[in-house]
Amino acid sequence: MYHHSASVARQGFGSATGLLEPSAPASDAMHFQRCTWCGTAMYHRLLCPVCQGSDLRTERSEGVGIVRHSSVVHRNTPAARNVSMIEMAEGFVVRGRVMGPLIGIHSGDRVRLSAAKDPVRGEPVFQLVDEPYRAWS
């Protein structure tokens, strides 16, 4: 039995080659799932981590959040890069990269989703919303 899937190659218009069609149109928005039973927000999951429900609806994020953890990674890259855990305003946590000086990214910094996307890892890229005041330490 053949089951048609949206992620398979389809015949292009007027061409003999198949083109891969993305399942959702590319945009600057970030989408996440919310469990319809318990209301838990999550990013790219198949089941709810709280109630194990599979009835998830897709919602659009505002794209603002707070850095919860940031670290500098040196391996497998020609230059150092940061990896940050961002808690979004909707309540889910996403791993991504924050643009800016590596030493200037701290827990508690407010960030906004950028139009850019990490070309290698496909992770979302964020930018600092404002430069917080920090006293000399």
Secondary structure as UniProt FT lines:
FT   TURN            6..7
FT   STRAND          9..11
FT   TURN            13..14
FT   STRAND          18..20
FT   STRAND          31..35
FT   TURN            36..38
FT   STRAND          41..42
FT   TURN            49..51
FT   STRAND          56..60
FT   STRAND          64..73
FT   TURN            75..76
FT   STRAND          81..88
FT   TURN            89..90
FT   STRAND          93..99
FT   HELIX           102..104
FT   TURN            107..108
FT   STRAND          110..117
FT   TURN            119..121
FT   STRAND          124..128
//
